[in-house]
Amino acid sequence: MAGERLQNIVLRKNIGGSSTEDYNQIDPHILACFPRSRFTVDLYHYKEKIRTLSPVYAAGNEVSRSMLERFEQMSANGELFFSRKQIKAYTALVACDLYTALDDPNLTWEEKAQVFIDELRRKQSEFFHHPMPQELDNLINPLSSLCAYLIEDNRRMTTIVNRLHAALTPDNRRINASLMALAVYLEMNKGNLFLETLEAVALGFFLYDIGMSKVSELMIGKRQKLTPSEQRTLQTHPQKGLEIVNRLNMTRPEIVEPIIQHHERLNGSGYPNKLAADKIGQLGRIAGVADSYIAMVTDNAQRAGITPIEAAAEFLRKKNLYDQMAQRTLIRYLQTVPAS
């Protein structure tokens, strides 16, 4: 068995009837992602001669050096397994290394989608807290990998949209709006997608609200209505975002447009430049729709979020503000989201 890649076996147990439980192999490079002290999944030893699985480790117990060496040997021989009943805990373990997780045959696209979301959330947050070249590169790398996955099959974006709707929390607002904008762009431009352009567009959507990193957290979290002076300060964040990306020599229109235009509105009532109609580009329009939608469905300091259905109705009442095609595309995505 050594050297073979045994990806999945099914163990059948008779417990007052018949039941089927799936177990997956843990390869050595996957095991290397596990923490050194304790694991959050049970481990099983597959004995090929008698074709049985025996438990060798219970989740939460301390892992000694000798135990780890034994598990490494089992893994090298293709004999170390975990139960798919613990797939969520397993996914969290391998998510520490995005590229290992993406290569893991044990993970479905649904599980890899969550790994992408978690990794991108971390890297986006790190860049917003410290907008420097290294943090930017750390964000670009997983974002480029996601774009490659989506170019291969843009239907994968539906899974990501469904996943983000399972976590409409204030902490996730930024990543959710970025992914929602990317979803709308993919659908509006299907059949005309190129990887290099998609990577730039995706980066623009992930940085569109970077100017908010220069706005006081006290102001953002204020429970009372903002004063006129605070409103004026808040409305400078698109320009502040543009200043940040300019310092990093990011001047491509795909990046600049969502940053400076996501609060512009078709009737000219938006900010910072009171642009109207065709003066607002497609990426600015998409970012505006995605940002407004996620703001509607997410709790903030002043009000509770509304449901996706209520948000869709709100868009229909404000047709003069938002791009109709972007609105309709977003609403079509909402039809695929499972009911809470």
C-alpha positions in Angstrom: 0.0 0.0 0.0 2.9 2.3 0.5 3.2 5.0 -2.2 -0.5 4.5 -3.3 -2.9 7.4 -3.0 -6.1 5.9 -1.4 -8.4 8.9 -1.3 -11.6 7.4 0.1 -12.9 4.2 1.6 -16.4 3.4 2.9 -16.7 1.5 6.2 -20.1 -0.2 6.7 -21.3 -1.0 10.1 -24.4 -2.9 11.1 -26.0 -1.3 14.1 -29.5 -2.6 14.3 -29.6 -2.3 10.6 -27.0 -0.8 8.1 -25.2 2.5 8.1 -22.5 3.9 5.9 -19.7 6.2 7.0 -17.0 7.7 4.8 -13.4 8.0 5.8 -10.7 9.8 3.9 -6.9 9.4 3.8 -4.6 11.9 5.3 -1.5 12.5 3.1 1.8 13.4 4.7 1.8 17.0 3.4 -1.7 17.4 4.8 -0.7 16.0 8.2 2.2 18.6 8.2 -0.5 21.3 8.4 -1.9 19.9 11.7 -0.8 21.7 14.9 2.0 19.9 16.7 0.3 19.6 20.2 -3.4 18.6 19.7 -5.6 17.7 16.8 -9.3 18.5 16.4 -10.2 15.3 14.5 -10.1 11.6 15.5 -7.6 9.5 13.6 -7.9 5.9 12.4 -5.4 3.3 11.2 -6.4 1.4 8.1 -5.2 -2.2 8.2 -5.2 -3.4 4.6 -4.9 -7.1 5.3 -8.1 -7.3 7.2 -9.6 -4.2 5.7 -10.6 -2.5 8.9 -10.1 0.9 10.5 -9.0 1.1 14.1 -9.1 4.3 16.2 -5.6 5.5 17.1 -6.3 9.0 18.4 -9.2 10.9 20.0 -9.6 14.6 19.2 -8.4 17.0 21.8 -5.8 14.7 23.4 -2.2 15.7 23.6 0.1 14.5 20.8 3.5 13.2 22.0 6.5 13.2 19.8 6.4 9.4 19.5 2.7 9.5 18.6 3.4 12.1 15.9 6.2 10.0 14.4 3.8 7.0 14.4 1.1 9.0 12.6 3.6 10.3 10.1 4.6 6.8 9.3 1.0 5.7 8.9 0.4 8.6 6.6 3.4 7.9 4.5 2.1 4.3 4.1 -1.4 5.5 3.1 -2.9 4.1 6.3 -4.0 7.2 8.2 -7.7 8.3 8.0 -10.3 10.6 9.4 -14.1 10.4 9.4 -16.0 12.8 7.1 -18.3 13.4 10.0 -15.6 15.7 11.2 -15.0 17.5 7.8 -15.5 21.0 9.3 -12.8 20.5 11.9 -10.5 18.9 9.3 -11.1 21.8 6.9 -10.1 24.3 9.6 -6.9 22.3 10.2 -5.7 22.3 6.6 -6.9 25.9 6.0 -3.7 27.2 7.6 -2.1 26.7 4.2 -4.4 27.7 1.3 -2.5 25.9 -1.4 -2.3 22.6 0.5 -6.1 22.9 1.1 -6.7 23.6 -2.6 -4.7 20.5 -3.6 -6.4 18.3 -1.0 -8.6 15.7 -2.7 -10.6 15.2 0.5 -12.2 18.7 0.2 -15.1 19.4 -2.1 -15.4 22.8 -3.9 -17.9 23.9 -1.2 -15.3 23.3 1.5 -12.5 24.9 -0.6 -14.8 27.9 -1.1 -14.9 28.5 2.7 -11.1 28.2 2.9 -10.8 30.9 0.2 -13.3 33.2 2.0 -11.4 32.7 5.4 -8.0 33.3 3.8 -9.1 36.4 1.9 -10.8 37.8 4.9 -7.6 37.6 6.9 -5.4 39.0 4.2 -7.8 41.8 3.4 -8.1 42.8 7.0 -4.3 42.8 7.4 -3.9 45.1 4.4 -6.6 47.5 5.7 -4.8 47.7 9.0 -1.4 48.1 7.4 -1.6 49.1 3.8 1.9 48.3 2.7 3.5 46.4 -0.2 4.0 43.1 1.6 0.4 43.0 2.9 -0.8 43.9 -0.6 1.2 40.9 -2.1 -0.2 38.7 0.6 -3.7 39.6 -0.5 -3.0 39.4 -4.2 -1.7 35.8 -4.1 -4.9 34.1 -2.8 -7.0 36.5 -4.8 -5.2 35.4 -8.0 -5.8 31.8 -7.1 -9.5 32.4 -6.6 -9.7 34.1 -10.0 -8.0 31.1 -11.7 -10.7 28.8 -10.1 -13.5 31.1 -11.3 -12.1 31.5 -14.8 -12.1 27.7 -15.0 -15.8 27.5 -13.9 -17.6 30.8 -13.0 -20.5 28.8 -11.6 -18.3 28.2 -8.6 -19.1 31.8 -7.6 -22.7 30.7 -6.6 -21.2 28.6 -3.8 -19.2 31.5 -2.5 -22.3 33.8 -2.6 -24.3 31.2 -0.6 -21.4 30.8 1.9 -21.1 34.6 2.5 -24.9 34.8 3.2 -24.4 32.3 6.1 -22.2 35.0 7.8 -23.8 38.4 7.4 -22.0 39.9 10.4 -20.4 43.3 10.8 -17.0 41.7 10.9 -17.6 40.2 7.5 -19.1 43.2 5.8 -16.0 44.2 3.9 -15.2 40.7 2.5 -18.9 40.0 1.8 -19.2 43.2 -0.2 -16.0 42.5 -2.2 -17.1 39.0 -3.1 -20.7 40.1 -3.9 -19.2 42.7 -6.3 -17.0 40.1 -7.9 -20.0 37.7 -8.3 -22.0 40.4 -10.1 -19.1 41.3 -12.4 -18.6 37.6 -13.3 -22.2 37.2 -14.3 -22.5 40.4 -16.2 -19.3 39.7 -18.2 -19.5 35.9 -18.7 -18.2 34.9 -22.0 -15.8 37.8 -22.0 -13.6 37.0 -19.1 -9.8 37.0 -19.2 -7.6 36.1 -16.2 -5.3 39.2 -16.2 -8.3 41.6 -16.3 -10.3 39.6 -13.8 -7.3 39.7 -11.3 -7.2 43.5 -11.6 -11.0 43.8 -11.3 -11.0 41.5 -8.2 -8.3 43.5 -6.6 -10.3 46.7 -7.2 -13.3 45.2 -5.5 -11.2 44.0 -2.5 -9.7 47.5 -2.1 -12.8 49.6 -2.9 -13.4 50.6 0.7 -9.8 51.0 1.7 -10.3 54.7 2.5 -12.5 53.7 5.5 -9.3 52.5 7.2 -8.6 56.2 7.6 -11.9 57.0 9.3 -12.2 56.9 13.1 -13.5 53.7 14.5 -15.4 55.8 17.0 -17.2 57.5 14.2 -18.0 54.3 12.3 -19.4 52.7 15.5 -21.3 55.7 16.7 -24.9 54.9 17.7 -26.2 58.4 17.2 -26.8 60.1 13.9 -23.6 61.6 12.5 -23.3 65.4 12.7 -23.0 67.3 9.4 -19.2 67.7 10.1 -18.8 64.0 10.7 -20.8 63.3 7.5 -18.4 65.5 5.5 -15.4 63.6 7.0 -16.9 60.2 6.2 -17.5 61.2 2.7 -13.8 61.9 2.1 -13.0 58.2 2.3 -13.1 57.5 -1.4 -10.4 60.2 -2.0 -8.4 58.8 1.0 -8.6 55.3 -0.6 -7.3 56.7 -3.9 -4.4 58.3 -2.1 -3.5 55.0 -0.5 -3.5 53.0 -3.8 -1.6 55.9 -5.6 1.2 55.6 -3.0 1.4 51.9 -3.9 1.6 52.7 -7.6 -1.7 51.1 -8.3 -3.2 53.2 -11.1 -5.0 50.7 -13.3 -8.6 51.9 -13.9 -10.0 48.5 -12.8 -8.6 49.3 -9.3 -9.2 53.0 -9.2 -12.8 53.1 -10.4 -14.5 51.1 -7.6 -12.6 53.0 -5.0 -13.5 56.5 -6.2 -17.0 55.8 -7.6 -18.7 53.3 -5.2 -20.8 56.1 -3.6 -21.7 57.8 -6.8 -25.4 57.4 -7.9 -27.0 57.5 -11.3 -29.1 60.6 -10.5 -26.0 62.6 -9.4 -26.8 62.6 -5.7 -23.8 60.6 -4.7 -20.3 61.6 -3.7 -17.4 62.6 -3.9 -17.8 64.0 -7.4 -21.6 64.1 -8.0 -21.1 61.9 -11.1 -24.3 60.9 -12.9 -25.5 58.4 -15.6 -22.8 57.3 -18.0 -20.1 59.2 -16.1 -20.1 56.3 -13.7 -18.2 53.3 -15.0 -19.4 49.7 -14.8 -17.1 48.8 -12.0 -18.1 51.8 -10.0 -21.8 50.9 -10.5 -21.2 47.3 -9.5 -19.3 48.3 -6.4 -22.1 50.7 -5.5 -24.7 48.0 -5.7 -22.7 45.4 -3.8 -21.7 47.9 -1.1 -25.3 49.1 -0.6 -26.7 45.6 -0.6 -24.3 44.3 2.1 -24.8 47.5 4.1 -28.6 46.8 4.0 -28.4 43.2 5.2 -25.7 43.7 7.9 -26.3 45.0 11.4 -24.6 48.3 12.3 -24.4 50.5 15.3 -27.6 52.4 14.4 -29.9 49.6 13.1 -30.4 45.9 12.5 -29.8 44.5 9.0 -32.8 43.7 6.8 -33.4 40.4 5.0 -32.0 39.8 1.5 -35.6 39.8 0.1 -36.3 43.1 1.8 -33.0 44.5 0.4 -34.1 43.4 -3.1 -37.4 45.2 -2.7 -35.4 48.3 -1.5 -33.4 48.3 -4.7 -36.5 48.2 -6.8 -37.8 51.3 -5.0 -34.6 53.1 -5.9 -34.2 52.4 -9.6 -33.0 56.0 -10.2 -29.9 55.4 -8.0 -28.4 52.1 -9.1 -27.5 50.4 -12.3 -30.4 48.2 -13.4 -28.3 45.4 -14.8 -26.2 45.2 -11.7 -29.3 45.2 -9.5 -31.0 42.4 -11.5 -27.8 40.3 -11.6 -27.5 40.6 -7.8 -31.1 39.7 -7.3 -30.8 36.6 -9.5 -27.9 35.5 -7.2 -30.2 36.0 -4.2 -32.6 33.5 -5.7 -29.9 30.8 -5.3 -29.3 31.5 -1.6 -30.9 28.9 0.7 -33.5 30.2 3.1 -32.1 30.8 6.6 
